[in-house]
Amino acid sequence: MPAPRTVLLTGAAGGLGTLMRELLPAHGYELRLLDVRPIDDAPQAIVADLADRDAVREAVRGVDAIIHLAGISLEAPFEKILGANITGTYNLYEAAREEGVQRVVFASSNHAVGFTPRPPADASPDEGGLIPIDTPRRPDTFYGLSKSFGEDLAQLYWDKHGLESVSVRIGSCFAEPTSVRMLSLWMSPADGARLFHAALTAENVGHTVVYGSSANTRLWWDLGTARALGYEPQDDSEPYAEKLIAEQGELDPENIAHAYLGGHFVSDPPIWPY
């Protein structure tokens, strides 16, 4: 698939959105930015709520593809999750269908499968020790549940309308990992841009679900479907391991927050502050 020229980036004021609006133009994209909040250094950005269907359709009109990062990214009461993450994602897909957009990259999350037990510390990737992409969904929060909905919505719009999507179950995308758990799920910002680029340009994706992380030495999940898109991760969290383990200790399988893929989201999830 030729590289899309103009890409709508929703959630452009957020942490991941800020990283991607800095990195994706180098891959050849002209970004149209959207967020519910103004962006200080991007006065041309569209300020709109995804609950506003007319505003969403106007934002989508004329773009070649969409990277959908917007929404609540922590736990919140179901009513808030319903509006921002479920209804908002539906409005975006419906606008994409109405305007003939052919490709959406949906920011799913590891929390869609958060109650999946993490692999044992001595598991060997060569012996099937990685979590497969077809592991049953086990959301750990209403937030994770909304990401499961988004994956199903993407599948529906492919099967019913021929709108292609890549759902990326993102681990943690920061400049560097900040916890021992994150050593296994970390996606460097540069690798994040590489993965989104691959998701935008791969041929015949239908609806493809991938895990989003770097090629970490301590990787917990299978990056096979991401690599099949043409994703070639370049980074590894291992240079940060010694310092983090010295500060925090190794993961304890008896600690519920260490025993599952979703980490502390399964036991004491961080709450959306707004």
C-alpha positions, -999 to +999 in steps of 0.1 A: +000+000+000+014+034-009+022+055+022-008+077+030+000+114+026-024+129+052-031+112+085-055+123+111-038+118+145-064+118+173-053+124+209-024+145+196-020+164+229-015+132+249+018+117+258+019+092+230+003+117+206+030+142+214+058+117+207+042+106+174+036+141+161+073+147+165+084+114+149+059+105+122+066+134+098+101+119+092+083+088+078+067+111+052+033+120+067+015+152+069-004+151+101-038+166+108-040+169+146-071+165+168-076+166+205-102+177+230-076+201+244-057+229+226-021+221+217+001+251+226+027+245+199+002+235+172-024+263+169-037+247+137-048+216+155-085+207+156-101+211+190-131+187+192-147+161+213-152+127+197-187+128+210-194+155+184-202+135+153-203+165+130-169+177+142-155+142+139-167+138+103-153+172+094-119+162+109-119+130+090-129+145+056-101+143+031-075+123+051-059+091+037-057+073+070-063+077+108-042+069+138-066+068+167-049+075+200-076+096+217-096+087+247-092+080+284-059+060+290-064+050+326-092+036+346-124+057+351-161+052+359-178+033+332-199+063+322-168+082+313-152+053+295-184+048+276-184+083+262-148+089+255-135+054+245-166+035+232-189+060+217-160+082+206-144+053+188-176+043+172-181+079+160-146+079+145-151+046+126-185+057+113-170+090+101-142+070+084-168+048+067-189+078+055-158+096+042-143+066+025-111+064+046-095+030+039-072+025+069-074+030+107-046+023+132-063+018+165-044+022+198-055-009+217-037-019+249-021-047+268-049-041+292-073-058+268-056-090+279-044-077+313-056-107+333-034-130+312-007-145+334+027-133+325+052-160+313+073-176+340+107-160+344+124-191+330+101-194+300+119-198+267+106-179+237+119-207+215+097-232+233+065-213+230+070-191+261+056-159+245+020-149+249+003-154+214-017-128+197-048-150+198-048-154+236-083-149+248-091-113+258-092-108+295-095-070+302-084-058+336-104-026+339-133-007+322-104+009+302-092-025+290-128-035+282-131-004+260-100-016+241-116-050+236-146-032+222-124-012+198-108-044+185-143-059+179-155-027+163-125-027+139-133-063+130-169-054+123-160-025+101-136-047+081-161-076+077-191-054+070-177-023+052-142-033+040-125-007+062-090-020+071-076-016+106-045-026+126-052-028+163-020-022+182-019-036+218+005-011+231+027-019+261+043+013+274+057+039+251+080+063+270+115+077+264+128+049+287+112+022+309+104+032+344+097-002+361+109-037+360+076-049+345+080-023+317+113-040+307+091-066+290+065-043+274+084-012+266+082+003+231+107+030+224+092+061+207+112+055+176+100+019+174+065+032+180+068+054+149+082+024+130+053+002+140+026+028+131+044+034+098+042-004+091+006-005+101-003+024+077+016+009+047+013-029+049-008-045+022-041-064+028-042-061+066-080-067+068-082-064+106-049-074+121-041-073+158-005-069+169+014-064+201+033-031+203+067-032+219+104-031+211+125-062+206+131-065+243+153-092+257+127-098+284+098-098+260+065-114+271+045-115+239+048-126+203+056-099+178+050-121+148+020-104+135+037-070+139+068-082+120+045-096+093+034-060+086+071-051+080+078-038+115+115-041+124+120-030+160+155-016+166+155-011+204+157-032+235+150-023+271+179-043+285+203-014+290+179-001+316+175-034+334+204-033+359+194+000+373+157-007+376+162-041+392+186-026+417+160+000+427+129-021+426+139-058+428+129-086+405+092-093+399+075-114+426+051-140+411+032-140+445+024-103+440-008-100+419+005-068+403+035-088+391+017-120+382-004-107+353+003-089+320-017-059+331+005-052+362-011-030+389-041-023+367-054-057+379-053-047+415-050-010+420-054+008+387-044+044+382-075+066+379-081+092+352-077+126+368-101+146+347 
